[in-house]
């Protein structure tokens, strides 16, 4: 993990949705390459999540 990466939990706090909801959306997008691995999102991926869940 680098300082530039972000986790679904961190995004969830700022977006007002559950981390579980974000992780499910990420799986639906095909972004999980290693099952059960911890999620670390790049700034670009985090921006896509924000665009999807911001109100």
ABEGO torsion letter per residue (X at the ends): XBAABBBAAAAAAAAGBBAAAAAAAAAAAGABABBGBBBBBBAAAAAAAAAAABX
